């Protein structure tokens, strides 16, 4: 194997690792935002766990965050919680920071 092949392989491995890490961080963020929303809706601990999982699964519907935002906005509004798109986006940003911090602390 040449030096170029080794470097190419190393870059491919790093890209795959970074993509996997980003996926895990986003899933953690979605779990955290699901717990945040469940608290706002007054769900029980069991319901909170189930709801957080459903938010993680909602992210698989389409690329980006719009599917998660739609779910959260619809569920919170249906539960009578005063919330808007900007509040959910701000909470998503805050939970992304928290998810990254949790992964850094694990390492």
C-alpha positions as CSV (number, residue, x, y, z in Angstrom):
1,X,0.0,0.0,0.0
2,X,1.4,3.4,-0.9
3,X,1.5,6.4,1.3
4,X,-1.3,8.0,-0.8
5,X,-3.5,4.9,-0.3
6,X,-2.8,5.0,3.5
7,X,-3.8,8.7,3.7
8,X,-6.9,8.1,1.6
9,X,-7.9,5.2,3.9
10,X,-7.3,7.3,7.0
11,X,-9.4,10.2,5.6
12,X,-12.2,7.8,4.7
13,X,-12.1,6.3,8.2
14,X,-12.2,9.7,9.8
15,X,-15.1,10.8,7.7
16,X,-17.0,7.6,8.7
17,X,-16.2,8.1,12.3
18,X,-17.2,11.8,12.2
19,X,-20.5,10.9,10.5
20,X,-21.3,8.2,13.1
21,X,-20.5,10.6,15.9
22,X,-22.7,13.3,14.5
23,X,-25.6,10.8,14.1
24,X,-25.2,9.8,17.8
25,X,-25.1,13.4,19.0
26,X,-28.2,14.3,17.0
27,X,-30.0,11.3,18.3
28,X,-29.0,12.3,21.9
29,X,-30.2,15.8,21.2
30,X,-33.5,14.5,20.0
31,X,-33.9,12.4,23.1
32,X,-33.1,15.5,25.3
33,X,-35.6,17.7,23.4
34,X,-38.2,15.0,23.7
35,X,-37.6,14.9,27.5
36,X,-37.9,18.7,27.5
37,X,-41.2,18.7,25.6
38,X,-42.5,15.8,27.8
39,X,-41.8,17.9,30.9
40,X,-43.7,20.9,29.4
41,X,-46.6,18.6,28.6
42,X,-46.6,17.1,32.2
43,X,-46.0,13.5,31.1
44,X,-45.2,10.8,33.6
45,X,-41.7,9.3,33.7
46,X,-42.8,6.3,31.7
47,X,-44.6,8.5,29.2
48,X,-41.5,10.7,29.0
49,X,-39.3,7.8,28.0
50,X,-41.7,6.7,25.3
51,X,-42.2,10.2,24.0
52,X,-38.4,10.9,23.8
53,X,-38.0,7.7,21.8
54,X,-40.8,8.8,19.4
55,X,-39.0,12.1,18.9
56,X,-35.8,10.3,18.0
57,X,-37.7,8.1,15.5
58,X,-39.5,11.2,14.0
59,X,-36.1,12.4,12.9
60,X,-35.8,9.5,10.4
61,X,-38.8,10.8,8.4
62,X,-36.8,13.3,6.3
63,X,-33.4,15.0,6.3
64,X,-32.9,18.0,8.5
65,X,-34.7,19.1,11.7
66,X,-38.1,20.0,10.2
67,X,-39.7,16.7,10.9
68,X,-38.7,16.9,14.6
69,X,-39.9,20.6,14.8
70,X,-43.2,19.7,13.2
71,X,-43.7,16.8,15.7
72,X,-42.8,18.9,18.7
73,X,-44.9,21.9,17.6
74,X,-47.9,19.7,16.9
75,X,-47.7,17.7,20.1
76,X,-47.0,20.7,22.4
77,X,-49.8,22.8,20.8
78,X,-52.2,19.9,21.1
79,X,-51.3,19.6,24.8
80,X,-52.1,23.3,25.3
81,X,-48.5,24.4,25.8
82,X,-47.8,27.9,24.5
83,X,-44.9,27.4,22.2
84,X,-43.8,28.6,18.8
85,X,-41.3,27.6,16.1
86,X,-38.6,30.0,17.4
87,X,-38.8,28.5,20.9
88,X,-38.5,25.0,19.6
89,X,-35.5,25.9,17.5
90,X,-33.8,27.7,20.4
91,X,-34.4,24.6,22.6
92,X,-33.0,22.4,19.8
93,X,-29.8,24.5,19.7
94,X,-29.5,24.4,23.5
95,X,-30.0,20.6,23.6
96,X,-27.4,20.1,20.8
97,X,-24.8,21.9,23.0
98,X,-25.8,19.7,25.9
99,X,-25.6,16.5,23.8
100,X,-22.1,17.4,22.5
101,X,-21.0,18.1,26.1
102,X,-22.3,14.8,27.2
103,X,-20.4,13.0,24.5
104,X,-17.2,14.9,25.4
105,X,-17.6,14.0,29.0
106,X,-18.0,10.3,28.1
107,X,-14.7,10.2,26.2
